[in-house]
Amino acid sequence: MALDYDKCPAFASFLGYMGVMASIVFANIGAAIGTSKAGVGILRAGVSTPGQVWRNLIPVVMAGVNGIYGLILSVILVGAITRPDVATNENKYSLYTGFAHLAAGLCCGLSGLGSGICIGIAGDAAVEACGEFDVNLRKSEFSPLNALSEDGTDSTDELDVMLQKMAKSRCGIDHSIGGDGVSGDKKKAAGADKLFVTMVLIQVFAGNIALYGLIASIIISQQVYYCGEDDLQD
């Protein structure tokens, strides 16, 4: 059974392995960029708001998933690359399959690269925004103390106000007479939650870019043709 060497040259497998390389390398570069960019923002914000460090790790996790996408496709492509026949020394891996695998690798890898850059930039800005909001919120909680001190209020009253503020902000307990302070605290807490939810949504949709590339690349990788298949069907 003679094979068509124009369709299945020896360098066809080189294209397939280039697709494997493009998939894992570009995806990992995107994951590294996203992790480093978001990680710097997390550490900077963690100086003033250490309690939010674990909460702000979402961009790092989302960026790391991009590398997993590249790994998944690279394993699929390696399994589809056939080696030459040992007995006849004939190559059945075609140019058609090699170009398909190269396109699949570039599709997944470059999608992961773009997604990682998007996650890093948006995650850095979102983490810093959440940290700045928390700092401003804590400053506003104790702003009445400064006003009372300027008016010459007794230190015992200042301690009373501080304890009330801490009880309301940390435990949700209100010992004050008026209701305006409680509604203001609720609005501030709601603002922090909305900011965090916005950050999560941005990270999810940025990560979807790599997921779409993975799905398309898996479909492309299934478009294969091996030399000698026509003879077997006949």
Backbone torsions as a table, in degrees:
resi	resn	phi	psi	omega
1	MET	NA	109.8	-178.7
2	ALA	-87.1	134.9	179.5
3	LEU	-99.1	154.8	179.1
4	ASP	-84.0	109.0	-176.8
5	TYR	-76.8	-14.7	173.6
6	ASP	-71.8	-33.7	178.5
7	LYS	-85.0	-30.0	-176.5
8	CYS	-127.0	67.3	178.0
9	PRO	-74.7	172.0	-176.3
10	ALA	-69.6	-28.1	-176.8
11	PHE	-86.5	4.8	-179.4
12	ALA	-64.3	-38.4	179.7
13	SER	-66.2	-24.1	176.3
14	PHE	-60.3	-39.6	178.4
15	LEU	-64.2	-40.2	178.7
16	GLY	-64.0	-44.1	179.4
17	TYR	-70.6	-27.6	172.5
18	MET	-65.9	-35.3	174.4
19	GLY	-64.7	-39.4	176.1
20	VAL	-62.1	-45.9	-180.0
21	MET	-62.8	-44.5	-178.5
22	ALA	-63.1	-38.3	-178.6
23	SER	-62.5	-52.5	-173.9
24	ILE	-77.9	-36.7	-175.5
25	VAL	-71.3	-51.3	-178.0
26	PHE	-65.2	-38.1	177.9
27	ALA	-64.0	-40.5	178.9
28	ASN	-70.5	-33.4	175.6
29	ILE	-63.7	-44.0	176.9
30	GLY	-61.5	-41.1	178.0
31	ALA	-65.0	-38.5	-179.9
32	ALA	-67.9	-42.0	178.9
33	ILE	-63.9	-46.1	179.5
34	GLY	-63.0	-41.1	-179.7
35	THR	-67.2	-43.7	-178.2
36	SER	-68.0	-43.4	-178.8
37	LYS	-65.3	-48.1	179.0
38	ALA	-69.8	-34.8	-179.6
39	GLY	-64.1	-38.8	177.2
40	VAL	-62.6	-42.7	178.2
41	GLY	-64.6	-38.5	179.7
42	ILE	-64.3	-44.1	-178.9
43	LEU	-68.2	-36.9	177.3
44	ARG	-65.8	-44.6	178.9
45	ALA	-70.7	-27.1	-179.1
46	GLY	-69.1	-17.8	177.0
47	VAL	-64.9	-42.3	-178.6
48	SER	-93.8	-26.5	-179.1
49	THR	-131.6	72.9	-178.3
50	PRO	-66.8	-21.4	-179.5
51	GLY	-71.3	-15.4	-177.9
52	GLN	-102.0	8.4	-176.6
53	VAL	-62.9	-48.6	-179.1
54	TRP	-64.7	-35.3	-179.5
55	ARG	-69.2	-30.4	-176.4
56	ASN	-89.2	7.4	179.7
57	LEU	-79.4	0.4	-178.2
58	ILE	-58.9	-45.7	178.1
59	PRO	-59.2	-35.2	179.1
60	VAL	-66.6	-41.8	179.0
61	VAL	-65.3	-44.4	-179.7
62	MET	-63.7	-37.1	178.7
63	ALA	-68.9	-37.7	179.2
64	GLY	-66.5	-27.0	178.9
65	VAL	-65.1	-30.6	179.8
66	ASN	-60.2	-38.9	176.5
67	GLY	-64.6	-33.5	177.5
68	ILE	-66.4	-38.7	177.4
69	TYR	-59.7	-45.2	178.1
70	GLY	-63.2	-37.7	178.4
71	LEU	-65.2	-41.4	-179.7
72	ILE	-60.5	-48.1	-178.0
73	LEU	-67.9	-37.8	-179.8
74	SER	-62.3	-37.5	177.4
75	VAL	-66.1	-39.6	178.7
76	ILE	-64.1	-43.3	-178.2
77	LEU	-67.9	-41.3	179.0
78	VAL	-60.8	-38.6	179.0
79	GLY	-68.7	-21.3	-178.8
80	ALA	-92.2	-11.4	179.5
81	ILE	-83.6	119.9	-179.0
82	THR	-96.6	143.2	177.6
83	ARG	-87.9	160.1	179.1
84	PRO	-62.1	153.3	178.3
85	ASP	-67.2	127.8	-177.3
86	VAL	-67.6	-37.2	-175.8
87	ALA	-73.2	-48.6	-175.7
88	THR	-98.2	-11.8	-178.5
89	ASN	59.9	32.5	-179.9
90	GLU	-102.8	141.7	-178.8
91	ASN	-97.8	123.4	178.9
92	LYS	-99.8	-6.0	-179.6
93	TYR	-81.7	117.3	-170.5
94	SER	-91.0	164.5	174.3
95	LEU	-63.4	-36.5	179.3
96	TYR	-58.1	-47.2	179.4
97	THR	-68.1	-38.9	179.8
98	GLY	-62.8	-44.7	178.2
99	PHE	-66.5	-36.4	177.7
100	ALA	-63.8	-43.0	179.3
101	HIS	-69.5	-35.2	175.9
102	LEU	-65.2	-43.4	178.1
103	ALA	-63.9	-38.7	178.9
104	ALA	-64.9	-42.8	179.2
105	GLY	-64.2	-42.2	178.1
106	LEU	-66.7	-37.8	179.7
107	CYS	-61.7	-47.6	-179.0
108	CYS	-72.1	-44.4	-176.1
109	GLY	-65.9	-46.8	-178.3
110	LEU	-70.8	-31.8	174.6
111	SER	-65.0	-41.1	176.6
112	GLY	-66.6	-34.9	177.7
113	LEU	-65.0	-47.9	178.2
114	GLY	-63.8	-39.9	178.6
115	SER	-64.3	-41.5	179.7
116	GLY	-63.9	-40.9	177.5
117	ILE	-63.8	-42.6	179.3
118	CYS	-63.7	-43.7	179.7
119	ILE	-63.2	-41.4	-178.6
120	GLY	-65.5	-47.3	-178.2
121	ILE	-67.2	-49.2	-179.6
122	ALA	-67.1	-37.9	179.6
123	GLY	-66.5	-38.8	177.8
124	ASP	-61.3	-47.4	179.7
125	ALA	-65.4	-39.6	-178.1
126	ALA	-68.5	-40.7	179.5
127	VAL	-64.5	-43.4	178.6
128	GLU	-65.4	-36.2	178.0
129	ALA	-65.4	-43.6	178.3
130	CYS	-63.9	-40.5	178.7
131	GLY	-66.1	-42.0	179.5
132	GLU	-66.5	-37.7	177.8
133	PHE	-64.0	-40.7	-179.9
134	ASP	-66.8	-39.2	178.2
135	VAL	-64.2	-46.2	178.6
136	ASN	-63.5	-34.3	178.7
137	LEU	-66.4	-41.3	179.1
138	ARG	-69.2	-34.3	176.5
139	LYS	-65.7	-40.2	-179.2
140	SER	-69.6	-25.8	179.7
141	GLU	-65.9	-35.7	-176.3
142	PHE	-105.8	10.9	177.4
143	SER	-64.9	-34.5	176.0
144	PRO	-61.5	-27.2	179.3
145	LEU	-65.0	-41.3	179.2
146	ASN	-65.3	-39.0	179.4
147	ALA	-66.2	-39.5	179.4
148	LEU	-66.7	-37.2	-179.5
149	SER	-65.7	-37.3	179.4
150	GLU	-67.9	-30.3	179.6
151	ASP	-82.6	-5.2	177.8
152	GLY	83.7	31.2	179.5
153	THR	-74.3	151.5	-179.8
154	ASP	-62.0	145.4	-178.2
155	SER	-64.2	-28.5	177.3
156	THR	-63.9	-41.0	177.4
157	ASP	-65.4	-37.5	178.8
158	GLU	-62.9	-42.4	178.5
159	LEU	-63.9	-37.7	178.5
160	ASP	-61.7	-46.8	-179.2
161	VAL	-63.9	-40.0	-179.4
162	MET	-64.1	-42.2	179.2
163	LEU	-65.2	-39.1	177.5
164	GLN	-62.8	-41.8	-179.9
165	LYS	-64.3	-43.0	-179.7
166	MET	-66.2	-37.1	179.0
167	ALA	-65.6	-40.1	-179.5
168	LYS	-70.9	-39.8	-175.1
169	SER	-78.5	-35.8	-175.3
170	ARG	-94.9	-37.1	-173.8
171	CYS	-114.3	-9.4	-178.2
172	GLY	75.1	19.8	-178.7
173	ILE	-97.2	133.0	-178.1
174	ASP	-115.8	118.5	176.0
175	HIS	-111.8	6.4	-178.8
176	SER	-84.8	166.7	-177.7
177	ILE	-84.2	-45.6	-176.1
178	GLY	-79.6	165.1	179.3
179	GLY	-105.9	-4.9	-176.3
180	ASP	-68.1	-36.9	-177.8
181	GLY	-64.9	-38.1	-179.5
182	VAL	-65.9	-44.3	180.0
183	SER	-64.9	-35.8	177.8
184	GLY	-66.1	-40.6	178.5
185	ASP	-65.4	-38.5	179.1
186	LYS	-64.9	-39.4	178.5
187	LYS	-65.0	-40.2	179.7
188	LYS	-66.4	-42.1	178.5
189	ALA	-64.5	-39.1	177.6
190	ALA	-64.9	-36.3	177.3
191	GLY	-64.5	-39.5	177.7
192	ALA	-66.0	-40.1	178.7
193	ASP	-65.7	-40.9	179.2
194	LYS	-64.5	-38.5	178.8
195	LEU	-65.5	-40.2	179.2
196	PHE	-68.2	-42.2	178.6
197	VAL	-63.1	-38.6	177.3
198	THR	-62.2	-41.4	177.7
199	MET	-62.0	-42.8	-179.3
200	VAL	-63.6	-43.6	-179.6
201	LEU	-63.7	-40.3	178.4
202	ILE	-62.4	-43.0	180.0
203	GLN	-66.0	-38.1	-179.4
204	VAL	-64.9	-47.8	-178.3
205	PHE	-70.6	-30.0	174.2
206	ALA	-68.5	-37.5	177.1
207	GLY	-70.8	-25.1	178.6
208	ASN	-63.9	-25.3	179.0
209	ILE	-59.0	-46.3	178.3
210	ALA	-67.3	-35.2	179.2
211	LEU	-65.8	-41.7	177.3
212	TYR	-62.4	-40.8	177.3
213	GLY	-63.2	-38.0	178.2
214	LEU	-64.5	-44.8	-179.3
215	ILE	-62.4	-46.7	179.9
216	ALA	-64.0	-38.8	-178.4
217	SER	-68.6	-35.0	176.9
218	ILE	-65.2	-40.4	177.8
219	ILE	-64.3	-43.1	179.9
220	ILE	-64.4	-38.2	-176.9
221	SER	-66.5	-16.9	179.2
222	GLN	-83.5	-7.7	178.5
223	GLN	-84.6	88.6	-172.9
224	VAL	-124.4	155.2	173.2
225	TYR	-146.7	127.5	179.4
226	TYR	-114.3	134.1	179.7
227	CYS	-62.4	138.3	-177.8
228	GLY	97.2	-8.4	-179.8
229	GLU	-68.1	-36.6	-179.3
230	ASP	-64.9	-39.0	179.1
231	ASP	-66.7	-36.1	179.2
232	LEU	-68.4	-36.3	179.4
233	GLN	-69.5	-34.9	178.6
234	ASP	-69.0	NA	NA
